[in-house]
């Protein structure tokens, strides 16, 4: 599965999608879900929580291990994906559809500081060596 | 450090395995979905490469007498050729050096299968004890042997399909009994809580055997599912549920320690002088989350610790083995510290699942 070109990526393997309403959706990359394996539990941040870029804000747990998810940019949590409660495996089957939470960015331009799909793939390849 | 490889390394890669460093061995953790592999074993059958485990043969006059002293369980329970016994091997302070399976083949030949990560230490300890107690014995590490476990309700049929020459000798095997069929040592044992065989064979023949099983429709299963299967089956994992700092009575293994007979064995005096203050119980998480090793368990009687925890694909809940104060009772509700939360878990008897069925909820 290739990394969609319309998304931005953090070095800690979150993807970010700029939505039409000015918010951003956040999920974890295909590479991240492949590393973690079968997802069984997702803990999202509470709506209203203010996050700083790089802050631990969610947890994904696979059968194998628990892994932290970090805020890719600073902002306020405005929504979480309720479907992941019942179907955490959506992160495995549709990593770029299974958003975890939406942020209202403190600074709309911050998203430009993240990697594009090509840069992110290079980052993944470099971590593998 | 270069990882050690089993003779099936290339076969795993060819089957799409994700390989991981497992105690210095390059082993398959899964071939796709760990949960699917787990269900495959409970519902049909699957095969595991366990060639990293070590077979040790002890030959000579008086093996039985030596093992009566070396092991915490009593090999005098083994009177029929091929019968096997699960036992711990203890230090004098009763810490567990390893858990193992010992097979009685003949009075001058017992076979022991030990864990991969502890094999060298185990053999050194056996040899050290033999110097003073049984110098006539030959303790032989069979590094040239491989091992494949075929587990699940259809495991026997599949093995007989691939190795028809072993059928006559293995059809009537009892649970925990093995038959020596030439190149194939076939034991009705396993680490999943399902029916099945563990087959020890020459490394030179294992790839052909593995591929023949695959042709017969047996799916390869990685170490990930092996761990959730054994956890549901309530089987300890060395290094996680017990090690040299824990005695078997506090690791849920009292049933494997023979303290009744007059026989002396290494560790016995310490066990008799120190009644256990903790015990192993099962936990089922009532709240949402996943139990993991090393999480603290807060009980009315004190604090315990999870030794193994995961998501159980069969129960579709999180389960764990935990070492808690001995006064904790089955049915109690305890609190497990997970990150910044205290979550409720119920104390249950284990195993959680066996032979495809849920036992604890």
Interface residues (C-beta under 8 A of the other chain):
Chain A: X37 X38 X40 X41 X43 X59 X61 X63 X64 X65 X66 X85 X92
Chain B: X18 X29 X30 X33 X34 X35 X224 X228 X288 X289 X290 X292 X310 X311 X313 X318 X339
